[in-house]
Amino acid sequence: MVSHPYSIYVWQPARSPRDEGRWSEPAQCFTEQWALYIANLMHQDSHAVIKVVRYGINLQCFPSAHAVELVEKQISGQCKKRIEENEE
């Protein structure tokens, strides 16, 4: 059973060239309105890339859906690079 169906994820970029960026989940909410309100406040304060997710579906993306797509593309590139390094 899911206690908080809405999750807020914030992109944390890599700290060094050898590191990998990742999504962190600082908050979970009971309602969509509350999740969107908190995510908007977080974005206004930090200007970070943020997404609100329910059951694996992106409901809202800050600053835009395009920014989240670019981050997801970066993550897939990191995974491919890690797989290639492990095969060698």
Sine and cosine of phi, psi and omega as CSV:
sin_phi,cos_phi,sin_psi,cos_psi,sin_omega,cos_omega
0.00,0.00,0.71,-0.71,0.01,-1.00
-1.00,-0.03,0.83,-0.56,-0.02,-1.00
-1.00,0.08,-0.53,0.85,0.00,-1.00
-0.77,-0.64,0.98,-0.18,-0.11,-0.99
-0.96,0.28,-0.28,0.96,-0.04,-1.00
-0.95,-0.32,0.79,-0.62,0.01,-1.00
-0.87,-0.50,0.57,-0.82,0.07,-1.00
-0.93,-0.38,0.82,-0.57,0.00,-1.00
-0.90,-0.43,0.67,-0.74,0.02,-1.00
-0.87,-0.49,0.75,-0.66,0.01,-1.00
-0.97,0.23,0.79,-0.61,0.09,-1.00
-0.91,-0.41,0.95,-0.31,-0.04,-1.00
-0.93,0.38,0.26,-0.97,0.02,-1.00
-0.89,0.46,0.61,-0.79,0.00,-1.00
-1.00,0.04,-0.31,0.95,0.04,-1.00
-0.55,-0.83,0.22,-0.97,-0.02,-1.00
-0.88,0.48,-0.43,0.90,-0.02,-1.00
-1.00,0.00,-0.26,0.97,0.02,-1.00
-0.97,0.23,0.16,-0.99,0.10,-1.00
-0.83,-0.56,0.60,-0.80,0.09,-1.00
-0.96,0.27,0.28,-0.96,-0.01,-1.00
-0.39,-0.92,0.34,-0.94,0.13,-0.99
-1.00,0.01,0.74,-0.67,0.12,-0.99
-0.93,-0.38,0.46,-0.89,-0.05,-1.00
-0.91,-0.41,1.00,0.03,-0.06,-1.00
-0.98,0.19,-0.30,0.95,-0.07,-1.00
-0.49,-0.87,0.50,-0.87,0.14,-0.99
-0.77,-0.64,0.55,-0.83,-0.08,-1.00
-0.72,-0.69,0.38,-0.92,0.05,-1.00
-0.99,0.14,-0.57,0.82,-0.09,-1.00
-0.85,-0.53,0.42,-0.91,0.01,-1.00
-0.91,0.41,-0.65,0.76,-0.01,-1.00
-0.87,0.49,-0.68,0.73,-0.01,-1.00
-0.92,0.39,-0.67,0.75,0.01,-1.00
-0.89,0.45,-0.69,0.72,0.01,-1.00
-0.92,0.40,-0.62,0.78,0.02,-1.00
-0.89,0.45,-0.74,0.67,-0.01,-1.00
-0.90,0.43,-0.70,0.72,-0.01,-1.00
-0.88,0.47,-0.66,0.75,0.03,-1.00
-0.89,0.45,-0.69,0.72,0.05,-1.00
-0.89,0.46,-0.67,0.74,0.02,-1.00
-0.89,0.46,-0.67,0.75,-0.01,-1.00
-0.93,0.38,-0.66,0.75,0.02,-1.00
-0.89,0.46,-0.58,0.81,-0.03,-1.00
-0.98,0.22,-0.65,0.76,-0.15,-0.99
-0.93,-0.36,-0.30,0.95,-0.09,-1.00
0.85,0.53,0.49,0.87,0.03,-1.00
-0.99,0.12,0.26,-0.97,0.13,-0.99
-0.99,0.12,0.85,-0.53,-0.11,-0.99
-0.73,-0.69,0.58,-0.81,0.11,-0.99
-0.71,-0.70,0.58,-0.81,0.08,-1.00
-0.97,-0.25,0.81,-0.58,-0.13,-0.99
-0.82,-0.57,0.64,-0.77,0.16,-0.99
-0.74,-0.67,0.86,-0.51,0.01,-1.00
0.79,0.61,0.65,0.76,0.06,-1.00
0.99,0.12,0.03,1.00,0.00,-1.00
-0.95,-0.31,0.78,-0.62,0.03,-1.00
-0.95,0.31,0.87,-0.50,0.04,-1.00
-1.00,0.00,-0.64,0.77,-0.02,-1.00
-0.52,-0.85,0.61,-0.79,0.00,-1.00
-0.79,-0.61,0.70,-0.72,0.02,-1.00
-0.86,-0.50,0.74,-0.67,0.03,1.00
-0.98,0.22,-0.38,0.92,0.02,-1.00
-0.34,-0.94,0.24,-0.97,0.06,-1.00
-0.91,0.41,-0.54,0.84,0.02,-1.00
-0.88,0.47,-0.66,0.75,0.02,-1.00
-0.89,0.47,-0.67,0.75,0.02,-1.00
-0.92,0.40,-0.63,0.78,0.05,-1.00
-0.88,0.48,-0.66,0.75,0.04,-1.00
-0.89,0.45,-0.64,0.77,0.03,-1.00
-0.91,0.42,-0.70,0.72,0.02,-1.00
-0.88,0.48,-0.62,0.79,0.04,-1.00
-0.90,0.43,-0.64,0.77,0.04,-1.00
-0.89,0.45,-0.66,0.75,0.01,-1.00
-0.90,0.44,-0.69,0.72,0.00,-1.00
-0.91,0.42,-0.58,0.81,0.08,-1.00
-0.90,0.44,-0.64,0.77,0.04,-1.00
-0.90,0.43,-0.65,0.76,0.00,-1.00
-0.91,0.41,-0.68,0.74,0.03,-1.00
-0.88,0.47,-0.67,0.74,0.00,-1.00
-0.89,0.45,-0.67,0.74,0.01,-1.00
-0.90,0.43,-0.64,0.77,0.02,-1.00
-0.91,0.42,-0.69,0.73,0.01,-1.00
-0.89,0.45,-0.63,0.78,0.02,-1.00
-0.92,0.39,-0.58,0.81,0.00,-1.00
-0.95,0.30,-0.48,0.88,0.00,-1.00
-0.96,0.27,-0.44,0.90,-0.05,-1.00
-0.98,0.21,0.00,0.00,0.00,0.00
